[in-house]
Amino acid sequence: MVSILKKELNGFFTGAMGYLVIGLFLLINGLLLWFFKGNWNIFNTGFADMQAFFDTTPWLFLVLIPAISMKSFSDEYTSGTIELLKTKPLSNWQIVMGKFLAIFLLVVFTLIPTKIYVFSLYKLASPETIDLGSILGSYIGLLALALSFSAIGLFTSILSTTQIISFLMGVLISFLLFYGIEQWAIWTPNSIPDILRDNSLYTHYNNIAKGVLDTRDLIYFFSISFLFLYLTKIKLDQ
């Protein structure tokens, strides 16, 4: 598994993909939070918090993570290296987990530089007005969300040999589970909306982002991640 992880990370950073993803993520967030006028601009909110960042980042993840993951298996099938990969002394679970962890770690590397936003806020505002506990909880929420999106992206990458199709499927499924269920609940009568909301990524992310770590939310994210990793493994077994 470690060999697959190293291979995938080297693939990200020996080419332009890794640097492009990190650069675009930081550029877009930086422009939205500090330069463009609007509701997401930290100076316009009037509060010393990072809420705007934690509101915009999930939407960027909806595009960035499928873009990272789209070639994971699609490229293997297109180039014919999938058969060579299966001949190595690795189980299919190890192959899946190696690729999954590489995607997730790249997302983690993307989030690390955003600590400068917290530092800037700390310098601009009075330290006692900043809720570091809430910020930490929101970062944990982003990592939990990234786990699920990474697993979904890996699964869609094995469904098609065409990277753009894998990307579009990853965006679609991630969007439906993140926000589509939430919107569906609005138009559904009786008690069903509560059931739908309780099973949306959006609701569980918001729960953690409030700074309250509930094991039910964490179990939900781990369950979604495991489900799509298991489906990926089943597809790889065929």
N, C-alpha and C positions, 0 to 999 in steps of 0.2 A: 504493500500500500504506500509506503514511504517513497518508493521509487516512482510510482505513478504521480504522487503529489509533487515531487521534485521536477519531474518531466513537465507537468502541466504549468507549474509556476515559472519554469525556465522558458516555456513557450510564450507565456504572457509577457515576460520582461526582456527576452532577447529580441522580440519584435516590438511593434508599436502599441499593441493592444493594451497592455498594463498601464503604460504611461499615458496613453490617450484617455482611458477611462478615468484615471485619477485626476488628470488635468481638466477634463471636461466637467467632472463632478464638482471640483473646487471652483472652477471658473463660474459655472452657472449659479452655484450657491452663493459665491462671493458677490456676484452682480445683484442677485435678488435680495440678499440680506443687507448689503452695505451701500449699493450705488443706485439701483433702480428705485424710483419713488413708487410706493404702493403699500398695501397692507402687510406685505412680508418684510418690508424694510425695518430693521431693528430700531433705527432712529425715529421712525414714525409711530411705532407701537406705544411708546411712552412707558414701557416696562423694561426693567433690567432682567430679561430672561431670554432663553433660546427657543421659545415656542415656535417662532417663525421657521427656524431651521428644522425643527422636528415635525413641522407640518408639511414642509416642501420635500424633504428627503425621501419619504416613502414613494412619492410620485416619480422622483428621479430614479429610484430603485426599480420601479416598474419597467423602465426602459433599459437602464444600465446593466442590471443583472442578467436579463435574457440576452443582451448583447455580448456579455462575457461568456455565458454558458453555451451559446448557440453552436459553437464549433466543437464542443467537447466530444460528442460521439458522431455528429454529422461528418466531421472531417475524417474521422477514423474509417467510416464506411465508404466515403467518397474516394479516399486514397488507397483503400484496401488493406490498411494496417490493422483493422480490427481482428482479423484472423491471426495475425502475428501476435497481437496483444493477448489473445486467448490461449496461445501456446506457452506463454510464460508461466512460471510456477506461482500463479496468483489466482485466488478464487474470484468469482464474479463480484462478490461483495467487496473485496479489496479494491478491485478496479473502480467500482462505483464510488466507494468512499474516498478513494484517492482523488478522483476527479471532483467530487463534491467539496472536499476540504480545500482544494486549490481555489475553487470559485469563491468559497466563503472567506478564505484568507485574503484574497484580493480585495474583497469588499471591506474587510477589516483594515487593510493597508490604506484604503481610500478614506476611511473615517478617521484614522489617526491624525492626519494634518488638521482636521477641523477643531482640534483642541485649541488652536490659535484663536478661534472665535470665542471660546470660553475665556481665554486669557485676555483678549481685547475687551470683552464685556466687563471682566473683573477690573481692568484698568480704567475704563470709562465711567463705571458706576461705583456707588458705594458698596464695598464688599459685603456689608451686612444685609443689603437688599437682594443679594443673589442667592437663590435656593440651589445650592450645589447638589443636595440630595435628589431633588427633582430632575436636575440635568443628568445626573448619573443614571437614574431610573429610566429616563428617556433614551439614553444611549443603549441601555440593556434592551429596551424595546426595539430599537433599530437593529441590534444584532439578532434578536429573536426573529424579527421580520425578514432579515437577510437570510437566515437559515431556511425559512420556508420558500422564499423566492429562488434561492440557489437550488433547492431540491426540485422545484417545479421546472426551472430552466434546464436542469440536467435531464429531467424526464422528457421534455419536449425535444431536446437535442437528439435523443435516440429514436424519435418517431419519424424523422425525415432525414434524408441525405442532403437536403437543400438547406443551407444555413439560414436563409431569409425566412423560410417557412417555419423552421424551428424557433427563430426569433419571434415571429408574429404569434405563434401558438403560445410561447412563453409569456408574452405580454398579455394576451387574451385571458389565459387561465389565471394568471396572477391578478389581473384587474378584476375578474369575476369574483375571485375569492376574497380580494381585499375590499372592493367597493361595490361590486355588482350585487352581492347578497344584501348589503346595507340598503341599496336603492330598491331592490325587489321587496324588502320588508315594508317599505313605505306604502306600497300599493297592495299589500296583502292584508286581508281582514282578520278580525278576531285575535287569538293569542299567537298565531303563527309568526307575526313579526318579531316577537321576543325570541322565539326559537331560532329564527334566521339570524338575528343580530348576534345572538350568543355564539353563533358558529361562523362569524366573519372575522377575517384577519384584522379588519379595521377596528372593530370593537375591542379585541384583545390587545391590539397595539396601543390604543388609547388608554386602556386600563393601566398598562405598564408605564406609559408615558406620563401618567399623573404622579408617578413616584411610588406607587403602591405595588409591591411585588407579590402577586398572588400565584400560588403554585398551579392553580387551574389554568391561568393564562400561559404559563411556561409549558405545562403539559400539552396544552392545545397546539402551541407552535412546534413542539417536538413531535407530536402526533402527525401533524400535517407533513413535516419534513420526512418522517419515517415512511409515511404512506407513499409519497412520491419516489423516495429512494427504493422502496420495495418494488414499486411498479417498474422502475428503471431496471432493477435487477432481473425481474421476470422477463422483461423484453430482451435483455441481454442473454438470458438463458436460451432463448428460442433459436 
